[in-house]
Amino acid sequence: MVATSLAEAGIDSLVLLGCGKMGRAMLEGWLKGGLPPAQVQVIDPCPSDWLKARVAQGVTLNPAELAPATIAVIAVKPQMMTQAAPRLAVLAGQGPGTRTLFLSIAAGTPIATFEAMFGAGTAIIRAMPNTPAAVGRGIAALIGNDATSEAQMAMAEALLGAVGQTVRLDSEEQMHAVTGLSGSGPAYVFHLIEAMAAAGAAAGLTPDLAMRLARATVAGAGALADASPEPAEQLRIDVTSPAGTTAAGLDVLMPELVPLMTRTVAAAAGRSRELAE
Ligand SMILES: NC(=O)c1ccc[n+]([C@@H]2O[C@H](COP(=O)([O-])OP(=O)(O)OC[C@H]3O[C@@H](n4cnc5c(N)ncnc54)[C@H](OP(=O)(O)O)[C@@H]3O)[C@@H](O)[C@H]2O)c1
């Protein structure tokens, strides 16, 4: 049960900087998971109607002075970081019973940027989540700086675990590849749906019917791959009869897809490196 794990991990108060697509997806999961609204402070200059409705439930919006918090989650765009994040500096070195942990989900903003803002001894975890967090099916990769304790890593895992799975990285350098794969990946899958629907229409279906079939096929195959103990390769082999229809399709797709996807992920990872500079 998420509520137990958030409380057990010691998360009793939280500041969220930026409540856009990712911030909202996560906050929705945390509140559903039992984080008391009264323990949440949100900073966002243009609050959405959804966020305003959470204020009615007890969430504090844009306080003049931030109350101490166990964890501060940074979810603004990297371009806004130097303008937005210093607002949290008051929390560095504070926190009820422990020092505030900073958890950034910003693509391409290195831990060193936050160490420069908040002090090198500040516990900072960098994470890369993805938008399926909005339906509790995200996956987030995490790495902490030297000042981060194991208890604080567990805290961040509990928080991000409330909206999906978590994995730990060995080095911050891996964050670029993670960004290119799982961070940007949902958009690749959405485009796969578009491409399959267009291909179905080209093969003679109406566009609506083709889209319905494509969307359900990608969602269903994803759910099957997730639920099955078999690796994806075996699932593919299981549904490919020799000289059958699937084999004919894969003969076209397979030689192209791996090099294409390799270039796709490399381009996104490269952009992440550029943003970091
Ligand atoms: N979306 C993804 O798939 C994804 C995946 C992984 C990581 N991320 C990372 O998550 C972060 C947020 O992305 P997003 O897609 O959620 O972006 P977003 O929808 O634009 O959300 C950012 C939010 O921050 C607000 N904001 C702007 N200036 C601010 C300030 N000075 N103080 C406080 N809040 C401020 C924005 O308000 P306005 O709208 O009024 O500007 C907006 O509500 C980014 O760093 C991104 O790299 C995103």
The ligand as a MOL file (V3000), in Angstrom:
LIG
                    3D

  0  0  0     0  0            999 V3000
M  V30 BEGIN CTAB
M  V30 COUNTS 48 52 0 0 0
M  V30 BEGIN ATOM
M  V30 1 N 6.9280 15.7200 -19.6730 0
M  V30 2 C 7.7590 14.6780 -19.6950 0
M  V30 3 O 7.5960 13.6910 -20.4140 0
M  V30 4 C 8.9320 14.6560 -18.7450 0
M  V30 5 C 9.5680 13.4380 -18.4990 0
M  V30 6 C 10.6410 13.4210 -17.6080 0
M  V30 7 C 11.0730 14.5970 -17.0210 0
M  V30 8 N 10.4620 15.7630 -17.3130 0 CHG=1
M  V30 9 C 10.9610 16.9750 -16.6870 0
M  V30 10 O 9.9680 17.4620 -15.8290 0
M  V30 11 C 10.0880 18.8650 -15.7490 0
M  V30 12 C 8.7160 19.4660 -15.9720 0
M  V30 13 O 8.2580 19.0850 -17.2670 0
M  V30 14 P 6.7310 19.2280 -17.6540 0
M  V30 15 O 6.5480 18.4980 -18.9340 0
M  V30 16 O 5.8840 18.8950 -16.4640 0 CHG=-1
M  V30 17 O 6.7060 20.8040 -17.9430 0
M  V30 18 P 5.5040 21.8100 -17.7730 0
M  V30 19 O 4.2030 21.1160 -18.0540 0
M  V30 20 O 5.8470 23.0540 -18.5390 0
M  V30 21 O 5.5380 22.1280 -16.2130 0
M  V30 22 C 6.4100 23.0510 -15.6200 0
M  V30 23 C 5.6060 23.8470 -14.6210 0
M  V30 24 O 6.4610 24.7400 -13.9250 0
M  V30 25 C 5.8180 26.0240 -13.8810 0
M  V30 26 N 6.7580 27.1210 -13.6820 0
M  V30 27 C 7.2880 27.9800 -14.5890 0
M  V30 28 N 8.0790 28.8730 -13.9820 0
M  V30 29 C 8.0430 28.5900 -12.6680 0
M  V30 30 C 8.6400 29.1930 -11.5090 0
M  V30 31 N 9.4550 30.2520 -11.6080 0
M  V30 32 N 8.3760 28.6430 -10.3020 0
M  V30 33 C 7.5710 27.5800 -10.1990 0
M  V30 34 N 6.9800 26.9680 -11.2440 0
M  V30 35 C 7.2130 27.4710 -12.4610 0
M  V30 36 C 5.1290 26.0830 -15.2180 0
M  V30 37 O 4.1680 27.1150 -15.2310 0
M  V30 38 P 3.7880 27.7740 -16.6810 0
M  V30 39 O 3.0780 26.7160 -17.4470 0
M  V30 40 O 2.9170 28.9160 -16.3120 0
M  V30 41 O 5.0860 28.1900 -17.3090 0
M  V30 42 C 4.5200 24.6910 -15.2970 0
M  V30 43 O 3.3210 24.5720 -14.5630 0
M  V30 44 C 11.0890 19.3150 -16.8140 0
M  V30 45 O 12.2940 19.6860 -16.2130 0
M  V30 46 C 11.2580 18.0940 -17.6740 0
M  V30 47 O 12.5770 17.9960 -18.1590 0
M  V30 48 C 9.3790 15.8110 -18.1410 0
M  V30 END ATOM
M  V30 BEGIN BOND
M  V30 1 1 1 2
M  V30 2 2 2 3
M  V30 3 1 2 4
M  V30 4 1 4 5
M  V30 5 2 4 48
M  V30 6 2 5 6
M  V30 7 1 6 7
M  V30 8 2 7 8
M  V30 9 1 8 9
M  V30 10 1 8 48
M  V30 11 1 9 10
M  V30 12 1 9 46
M  V30 13 1 10 11
M  V30 14 1 11 12
M  V30 15 1 11 44
M  V30 16 1 12 13
M  V30 17 1 13 14
M  V30 18 2 14 15
M  V30 19 1 14 16
M  V30 20 1 14 17
M  V30 21 1 17 18
M  V30 22 2 18 19
M  V30 23 1 18 20
M  V30 24 1 18 21
M  V30 25 1 21 22
M  V30 26 1 22 23
M  V30 27 1 23 24
M  V30 28 1 23 42
M  V30 29 1 24 25
M  V30 30 1 25 26
M  V30 31 1 25 36
M  V30 32 1 26 27
M  V30 33 1 26 35
M  V30 34 2 27 28
M  V30 35 1 28 29
M  V30 36 1 29 30
M  V30 37 2 29 35
M  V30 38 1 30 31
M  V30 39 2 30 32
M  V30 40 1 32 33
M  V30 41 2 33 34
M  V30 42 1 34 35
M  V30 43 1 36 37
M  V30 44 1 36 42
M  V30 45 1 37 38
M  V30 46 2 38 39
M  V30 47 1 38 40
M  V30 48 1 38 41
M  V30 49 1 42 43
M  V30 50 1 44 45
M  V30 51 1 44 46
M  V30 52 1 46 47
M  V30 END BOND
M  V30 END CTAB
M  END
